């Protein structure tokens, strides 16, 4: 077979292979809010709620009122409060008329902010007949992201209007810090990094709550014969409350 024919055959074969072989491209998308941003807020919410004592709700019918709550991640906040109330022995009801205690939830702050510091030279544009732009050079770069949550809970008895002092306000802040050295990194630390490391160590772990018998009981102080009569409009004060020490959660 002449050489020209062999070349023509291989050319046709190569053309057929190139037509039959296809190519594919992977399409990636990002969510409107990054995962780190959402973790910063939820971490701050958890820290703030840890400062409230939900033990006084044991055995009581509780209504969670969110009419004054307007913030991002509202669902996570309400569900976290509901979880804490249920795990401390409360009965969550759907109507305020059925409740012994109303928890009125509000949020003073629920958001993120960030700051950046670096050592190096910024981007510089030099004008002229032949303009030159010098690129930004970072020898050391430090970026910090913060999540802030300020949560308020007004706890009161709907029938008498008596305020339960275990409510109040709590502020907490989470952080996620990353730094680079000569472009090498990121190296990180912060409460979000610690939470991710802890939760992903055993991905199928479930938190075990304290037994019901170890949860505190809240009781209103009852007047005795030795107590002085209360003035008009004055209500009984709650008894002194000692917060129990719970065992640390067990992860399995």
Number of C-alpha atoms within 10 A of each C-alpha: 5 6 8 8 10 11 11 11 12 11 12 12 12 12 11 11 11 10 9 8 7 7 4 5 5 4 5 5 5 7 6 6 8 9 10 16 19 15 20 26 27 23 21 26 27 18 17 20 23 13 13 18 16 24 21 22 26 21 15 18 20 26 24 22 19 14 9 10 17 14 14 14 14 14 9 14 21 15 11 16 20 17 13 18 23 17 19 25 21 22 19 20 16 13 13 18 12 14 20 19 27 26 22 18 21 19 21 15 17 21 19 17 12 12 10 12 12 16 12 13 12 12 10 11 11 10 9 7 6 6 8 11 10 11 11 11 15 17 14 15 20 18 16 17 19 22 26 23 26 19 23 22 21 18 24 19 16 17 11 9 12 15 17 18 11 18 18 13 17 19 18 20 21 22 24 21 20 16 19 17 15 11 12 11 11 14 11 16 14 15 18 25 16 12 13 11 11 12 13 10 11 11 10 9 12 12 10 11 14 15 11 11 9 12 20 20 18 18 13 13 11 10 12 8 6 6 8 8 10 10 7 6 5 9 12 11 14 15 11 10 15 9 13 11 9 11 10 10 11 11 14 10
